Structures are given as structure tokens and as C-alpha cells.
């Protein structure tokens, strides 16, 4: 729910800032689910956040500077609703300041990187859920911290009036952390039922090798169903991983049925046998525009020494070369 400046003023620490803005919005998502997972020989039943949408609390605003020029800020923090933990960084999801105009947007701060978005918008699950394609994507032991976001970034976004063409470029300063020193770009086109884009990014690491991430992704809306797909290739030294996923969303009354299939193929450095297949299914039932119930199932079949999990971070004894299987039920509310 969008809040006015009067509502924002209740938050005393923000009152002084809010009064200088042309508009300020407070928004958020609370998402909790119960998940039962078997990774190899280990079984886990747990409450988790972020399985339909990522939990967040955000503040964003813009100021009209005149002459078609605007300044803006965006502060977005994550939280684990099952225990109220805000995480190590208060606004770790995004923390940026922007200058916007007919030229596009220049954005500074902690932000999503361009090479991440095709694995999100080319997947019916987005970046959440037991069946999401990102469960198969590996940083190959590089230590790169830029699969999704970068710190100290400088980004440029094309203006939004280019007939469906969109794009962005970004560099991120290492500032003593080579695993965050990044450069990348993404360009795409959306028109009618089609949306397709290509992306590339590379990150310095503490080794002589750069971590490289290249992908293509998109969707096609048939009306009765929407088809998604992405292909992602990561490289680091002699190691390479190819991941592809095809997924679909089918509207059913107030809900949507989702399904996905993904494959990960490792190469180099003796990892050629470390492949995996994933399948997932989920149903989302919308109780309103803001509230949804959901339930899903997914399974990853690991091969060789591969040890991918449908819910990373859960107990995983004996997972290498074995199955990761589970299901969940949850509730999401946005405001």
C-alpha cells in the first residue's frame, strides 16, 4: 500500500528526509512457508521465507528538479520473517541514489547486476521457490559475490521510450574486494507477447581468473499460457557450467499453475560427470491482489559429485550424486 508523506512522518527518523521529497512510497512483502526437504539422507522440516516472493521492506522516493530532471532514492531491506532477523546489511537488497531524465538513469550504490536478470525474467518462478532455475547455477568455487548484486556500483539505464528496446550497463568498484569488482551489461526488446534479452558480466577474483557469466532469456505469452526459458553459461579458469531451464505458467481462474524443467552441465577440471536435472511444479491461488496461498513440489537428480539442493542451506548429508526432493505450502502478503 502506498503511504503518503503524512504516514511516513510517523517514522520519526525519516520525517526530515520525507519532507524534501516530491513523493515517497513505503512497500513490502511478507512470505512464509513450511518446507519438508530430503537432501540425500538428511531430512529437514522448517519454516522459511522467500519461497514465492522475497521478503522485503522498502522506501523509495523522487524529487522533481525541473526541466525533466529527477533525483531519486531506493532503500530495500530483506528479512527472515520466521525469526524477524533483518540480516547483516540493513538495506542489502538495494540501496541506491539516482539521477533520471530524458537521457535515461544514472544509478549509484548496491544494486542488482545486469547479468542476473535473465535468470529471473526467463523463469516462471523468478528467483524464488523450490523449482527455480537458479538452484542449479554455480559460482564454480570462484568466490565471486556478484551472481545477483554488486556493491559500490555505477549503473546506466536506457530511457523507456525506445520502442520496446531496453538495456543497462554497470561497473562495480572492488574497494579491496576483488570478488565484487564487476563489469556487465544487458540489452533486450519487449513488444506484444515477446520479451527477450541477452546479458554478460565478469568479475575479478582473488585468483588470476575472472568469473564470467553470459546468458539469454525471455518469455512468450500465448494467452492461455506463458512460456519462459533461459540459458546461462558460467566460466572460471578451466571450469565451465551450462544451465538451461524451460518453464510455463498457466492461468487457472484466480490462480496459476507453474511447472519447470532445468539441466546443469559441468565441464573442465574433472567435473564433467557433475551434472543435474531438476523438475518443479507449483500452484499459486490469489485470495486478493495482495494475498496468495501456494504449494509446490520439486526434485533435483544430482550426478557424479554434484550436490545441488532445491532449498540451499538445508541439511544435506550424502547429497553428492543423490536426489534433493521436497514440497512446501505457504502464504504471501504484500503491502
N, C-alpha and C positions, 0 to 999 in steps of 0.2 A: 504494500500500500504506500503510495506516495504521501509524504508528510510535508506540510507547509513549514515556512520559517518559524512560525509560532510554535509548532510541535517540536521542531528541532531545538528551539531555545530552552526547552525543558532539560536538555542535556547541557548543563551549565558550561562544561568545558568546551563546547562547540559554539556557544552563543555568539562570542565575539567574531568568530570566523563566518558564521552563517549570515550575519547582518550585512556582510560585504558582498554577498553573492546575489546574482540575479535569480538563481533557482538552486535549490538543494533537495536531494532525494535521499531518503533512508529506505533500504530494502533488505531482504534476507530470505533465507531458506533454512528450514529445519527438516532433516530427513533421518529417520531411524528405521533399522530393520533388524530382525533376528535371523541369523545365518547359521546353518549347520553344514560344516565343511569336513571332508575327509581328504587329506593330503597324504598319499602313501598309506602308512599305517597309523597316522595321527588323526584323531577326530577332535573337532572343536565346535562348540555351540557358543555363540557370542552375539552381543548386540553391537551393531556397527552403524556409523554414519556414512553418508555419501553414496548409497547404493543405487539411487535413482537420479538424484542431483546432488551436487556438492554443497554441504552446509556452508553458510556464509552470512556475514553481517556487513553491509556496505553503506558508504556515504559517498555521494558524488554531487558535484555542483559545477555551474558555469557562470561566468560573468561576461556580459556583452561589453566589449571595449569600443564599439563603434566602428564604422567603416567595414563591416563584415568580419571583423576580427573578434574572437572569443578566447578567453582563458578558462581552463577547467582543471578540476582535480578528481581523483578517484581513489578511495581508500576501501579495500575489501579484505576482510579477515576471515579465516577459517575457524572452525570449532568442532570439537567432538562432543555431540550433544549427550552421549551416554554418560559422560562424566564432567561436562562443562569446560574441558580443557581448551584454551584458545590456541595452544601451540607455542612454539618457541618465538615466532615472529608475530607481532600483533596484527599486522596487515600483510601477511605472507602471500595471499592470493594475488593481490595487485596493490601497488602504491605508486601512483603516477601524477604528474602535473603536465598539462598540455597547452599548446597554443594552436588554435584552429582558425581556418579561413578558406578562401577560395582556392588556395594552394594545396589544401589537404590538412593534415595534422602532424605536428611535431610533438612527440611524447617522450618524457624522461622518467626514469625510476625503475622499480621492479615490475616486470610485465611478462605476459606470455610471449614466447618467441615464435617467429613465423613458421618454422619447420615442425611445430607441434600441431597446427590447426587441421591439417588434412587427416590426421588420425582421429580427430574429434568429429568433424563435419562429414567425414566419409564413413561414419559408423552410426547405426541407429541408436546404439547405446550412448553415444557421445563418449565421454571419458569416465563413465561410471557403470558399475554393475558387474555381475559375475561373468557375463558373456562379452565384455568389451574387448576389442582387438588389442588395446594397449597392454592387456595382461600377458601378451606374447612378446612385446617389444623389449629388447635388452640394450643396456649401455655397454655391453661386451667387456665389462671389467675395467673400462676406461677411467672411471671416476667422474666423468662429465656430469655436471649438475644441471644440464640445460635441455633435458628431454622435454620439459614443459615450460619452464620460466627461466628468466635471467635477472640478475641484479645489475644495478648501475648501467641500465640500458638507455640507448638513444635510438628512437624509432621514428620512421616516417610512414604515413599512410596516404595513399592517393585520395583525392576528393571523390565524393559519392555521386557525381553527376556525369560519369563517363560511359553511359550506355551499357551498364552491366559489368564493365571492367573494374576490378578491384585489386589492390595489392599493398604490400608493405615491405619495408626493409628495416633491419635492425643490427646494431652493433652493441656489444656489452663489454665494459671495461673489466679487466681481471681484478685490478686493485689488490694484487697479492695472491689472488686465487685463479690460477690458470684454468681450472676446471669450470670457470664461469666466463672466460674470455671468448666471446662468441661473435659470429657474423652470419647473417642469413637473410633470406627474402622469400616472399610468396606472392604469386600472381594468379588471378583466376577470373572467370567470367560466369555470371549468373543471368539467365534470361528464360522466361517461360518455365518449363518443368525441369530445366537443366541447370546444374551448378557444378563446375569442375575447376580444380586448381592444382598447381604444382608448387612444391616448396623445397628449399635446400638450406641447410645450416651446417656450420662447422665450429668446433670448439677446441681451443688449445687445451692440452692436458699436461700433467707433470712429467709425462714421457715425451720423447721426440715426436710421437704420432698425434695427429689430430683426429678427434672423433667427428665423423661425418654422417649426416642424416639427410636423406633425399626421399621425397615421396610425391605421389599423385593421389588425389582423392576427389570424390564427388557424389552426387545423388541425381536420381531421375524420378520425378513424381508422375506416376501413371494415373493418379486419381484414386483408383481402388487400392493402390499400394504404392509405397515409396521405396525405391531400391537404392542402397548405399554400397560403396566399395572404396577401398584404399589399398595401395601398395607402398610399402616402406622398406628402404634399404639402409642399414647402419653399417659403417665401416670403422675399424680402428686397428691400425697396423695390419697384421696378417689375418685378422678376424673380420668376418662379414656375416650379417644376418639379413635374410629377406623375409618379410612378413606381408601376407595379404589377407584381407577379410572381405567377405561379401555378406551383407545383412539386409533385412527388409522390415518395414513397418506397415501393418495392415490395420486401418481404422475399423473398429467394431463398435458402433453406437457411441457410448460415452467413453470408450476405451481404445486401446491399441494393443495388438498382438505383435511381438517382436521376435525375430529369430536371426541367428548369426552363425557363420562358419568361418574359421580362420586357420591359417597354417603358418608355422615358423620353420625356416630352413637355415641352419647354421653351416658355415664353411670356414675352413682355414684353421691352422694351429691344432689339428687333431680333433676338431669339434664337428666334423661332417655328419656324425651319427646323431647329434644332439638336436633333433627336430621335435616338433609337437603339432598336434591337431586340436582344435577347440570347436565346440559347438555350444550354443546357448539358446534359450527361449525365455520370454518374459511377457507377462500381461500387466498392463497398466490401466487401472479403472479410475477415471476422473470423477470424483464426487462433486467438484466445482472447478472453477478456473484456477483455484489456488491449491486445492487439496486432492491428493491421489493416493489410492491403495495400490500396491503392486506385489507381485510374486514372481520368482524366476528360478530357473534351473540351468546349470552349466557344467561342462566337463572338459578337461584338458587331458589328452593322452600324450604323456611325455615319452620320448625315445632316447636311447643312449644315456648321457648324463644330464639331459635337460630336466629342469626342476621347476617349471612354471606352475603357478597356483592361480585358481580362479578368484582367490581372495588373498593377495600378498600380505604377509605379516602374520598369518595364522600358523599354528604348529604344523611342521612339515617333515616329520621323521620318515625316512625311507622314500622321499618323494622322487628322487632322481630316477628317471626311467619308468615311473609309475603314474597312476592316474590322480588327478585332483578333481573331485566331484562334490557338488553340493547344491543347496537350494536356499532361498530366503523369502521372507514376507516382510513388508514394510509399509510405512506411512510417511508421506511428504507433504509439508505445508509451506507455502511461500507467502510473503507479506511485503 
